[in-house]
Amino acid sequence: VVISMGGLLRQAIHETGNPLQRQRSEKVKLAVTHSDFVPDEIVQELLGPALQSAEVQEKGFVMYGYPRTAAQAAHLQSLGVQIDALVVLDFSLGTSKQDLIERCAMRRVDPETGTVHSLLEHEAIAALAPEVRKRLVVPEGEYAEGDIEKRIGLFDGNSADVIGAFPSETVFKLDGARSKLAVLADIGSAVF
């Protein structure tokens, strides 16, 4: 089961059926628009049901986009969540900051499915159904160059604390600048 924190946040932005959801939606939008971390209490509120689902309990999960801070890592541990592998994609090994900004800026999301696509993956984009290609949009509040740089700074400033919160034998640092298939193969080796 894949749990995407970005997907949960995008979903929360659009859930406005009652006053509490509207209030949460506004807080998430505000944080995303300012390229800040969404408040931990909201992230934890969204993550709880995903982690407690019957499918996750039966099959396990792969989660991305969380934890981003030491406090979030501590929260996961306080829930008793077993982390078999923490995979960290290190882009500093083979990618310039400008390349990383471009990769982020070329991401698009399908608002119907929440699936994120890279416009840099020309064959994959060409293989999408025409109606899916037409739906692709820039994720809300994301990807202005200054925002991407701020997010990279937040990641860089917190990654050592997040990594340090987990046993070293569970941490796998991979060169994220390589091809998607090479990175996926290494993730598969780390996780399975």
N, C-alpha and C positions, 0 to 999 in steps of 0.2 A: 504494500500500500504506500503510495507516495503522498506525503504531507508537504505542501508548499506554503510556507508562511506568507509569501507574496500573494499567492492565490487566496488564502484566508483573508488577508487584508483587503484585496480587491473586492471580494465578496462582501465584506463588512461595509465597505463604502457604499454599496448598492442596497444594503438591507436597511430600509427606513420605515418598516411597517408599524412600529410603535415608538413612543417617545424615547425609550432607552436605546433602541437601535439607531434612531436619528441622532441622538447625542453621541453615541459611539462612532457613527459614521462621520460626523463633523470632526471629532478628535483625530480619527485616522486620517481624514483628508488634510487637516491642518498639518499634521506631522509629515505626511508624504509630500505635501506641497512645499514645505520648508526643508525637505531632505533631512529630517531628524528621525530619530528612532521613535516608533509608536510607543506610548507609555506601556511599561511592563504589565500593568494590571489588565490592559485591554488585550495585549498579545496572549497573556496567560488565559484569559477568559475565552479567547477564540481557540486556543490550542487544546484546552481541556477536553472538549467533546471529541475532537479528532483523535486524541490519544486513547480515549475511553471507548471508541467504537468497537463493536464486536469483531469487525474485520481486522482491525489493528491487533486486538487481543489474540486473535487466532493466527494471523499470518506474520505479524511484525510490521515494521515500517522503515521507509527511507524518508528522511525529512531534510529539507533544505531551506536556508534562510533563517535558521534558528539553531542554537542560541547565538546571539550577536554580542552579548555582554556576559561578564562573569556572573552578574546577578541572575541572568536568564539560565546560565549553566547550572547555578545553584538551585534554581527553581526546578529544573528537570530532575536533578538528583533528589530533591526533596519529595518529588512525586514517586520516587522509586523506579523511574524509567531506566531500563537497562540499555546502555549504549555500548554496542559491540565494536563499533568503529566510528571515529570522528574523522571524516575526510575533509582536509583543508586544501583547497586549490590555490596554489601559490603562483600568482601571475608575474611576480618579480623576476623569476628565473629566465624568461624568454620573451617578455612583452614589455614594451615601453608604456609609460603612463598614457601617452597619446593613443596607442593601439588599444589599450584597455578602455579608454573613454569612447573610442569609436565603436568597439564591440558592444558596449552598453547602449550607446546612442542608436544602434541599429536594431535593438530589440523591439518587437511588436507583440501585442497580446490579442488573442481572439476573445472578445468579450463574452461570447456564448459559452465557450468551454474553459476559459481561463488559461489555455495553453499559450506559452510564450514561444515565439519564433524569432530567429535571427535573419535579418535581411541579407546578411553576409553569406548565408548558406543557400546559394542560388539554386542548386538542384532541389533541395528540400522545399523551398518556396515555390518553385515551378511545379513540383509534384502535388501541391495543395489544390484542392478543388477551387475553381474560380470564385465561387461564392465565399469561401473561407478567406481567400486572398483579399477580397473586397472588404471583409469585416475587420481586418487587422488594423489596430490603432496603437498609438503611443500610449503606454500605460499612464494612468492618471497621475499628474504631478511629477512625472519622472523625465529624466534624460536631457535637461538643458545642461550644457557643458559644466557650468559652475556647480550644479547639483550633483553631477556624477563625481566631480573632484571632491566635493564634501563627503559623499558616501564612501569613496575610496579612503579618505582620511579617517572617517569613523571606523571603518573596517580595520585599517592598519593600526589605529589607536587601541582597539579592543581585542584583536586576534590573539595576542600573546596571553592575555588573561583568560580568554575562553579556552585556548589550548591547554593552559596550565591547570584548568579545573578538572581535567580528565586524566586517567592513568596513561602514562606515556605509551604503553603497549597497545592502546586503542586508537592512538593518533597516527594518521597517515597523511603526510604532506605530499601532494602531487603537483607536478608542473602543469598548471592550468592553461599554459600558452600553446600546448600541443593540439593536435587535431581532436575533434570531439570524440571520434572513435577510439583513439589512443587513451584519452582520459577515461572514457567509459570502461574500457578494458581494465585499466588500473583500479578504478572504483570497484568493478566486479571482483577483482582479485582481493581487494581489501575487505570487502563486505562478505563475500561467500567463501 
